[in-house]
């Protein structure tokens, strides 16, 4: 099974999995800022398009039609909340409509409107692979040149777009690197506790809004301290790395693994009720037994499982799962227990 937290890349020794890289759009603040900037920019462009038509004092059916479609898209997108799972898709659709609206105006002689595509071009570089954006932007420009006829393209504008795009591309790369460092555990590649708290709040809010059920599993590697004392910390690190790989073999791409502390992990299982999460926990226990490497100290794991609808808040959700884990540890470990 493909590792859901990683992308597969090659190195000199073969293949390995690079750590999962969180997106800035998993931050509520970032989503709010992006949504607001695109909406206000689109409103400004729509108003500018209306003024262009009025000033021309000519009946251009295509311009009026594109402006009307842009207005409808703007109203529809404004109604999509920033926390909605459809928010990013709606912003993409709005920007495409706005680019088409601008293109229609440019084709009808409003050549200065072409530069209004630049902000969307830069935003798309942050949202999509840069090569996809560059090819799409070139296709739009060539289409406008072919259809506009007597409206020449200003070379300086193209140079500005290319240079701005290069700057935004490398800024995006740097942001992703910083996000990776800030949200992941270096040893195991799992996400860290700070990112766990962010995801718990987001999952809880989504349950309140859409009744989407997810489960939290708190995991403890039994006897890790004894392994460190008997075999050394290198052996303990190997146990943690092996365990994180085993978990990734079992879970789906929508699930997230976190390293909470030294020997403690957490797993968020999206769209999974508590009994389904309990099944996953027991499957992981079995995989641990089957995947022990020769020469590696044997270990087991304990699990505490809690469903989001059994908790009053994200903090309560974490506390109840932790209590279930404590009960599993008291019974001797190597077991999975549901929250009471």
ABEGO torsion letter per residue (X at the ends): XBBAABBBBBBAAEBBBBBBBBBAAABAAAAAAAAAAAAAAAAAAAAAAAAAAAAAGBBBAAAAAAAAAAAAAAAAAAABBAABAAAAAAAAAAAAAAAAAAAAAAAAGBAAAAAAAAAAAAAAAAABBAAAAAAAAAAAAAAAAAAAGABBBBAAAAAAAAAAAAAAAAAAAAAAAAAAAAABBAAAGBBBAAAAAAAAAAAAAAAAAAGBBBBBBBBBBBGAAAAAAAAEAAAAAAAAAAAAAAAAAABBAABBBBBABAABBBBBBBGBBAAAAAAAAAAAAAAAAAABBBGBBBBBBBBBBBBAAABABAAAAAAAAAAAAAAAAAAGEGBBBBBX
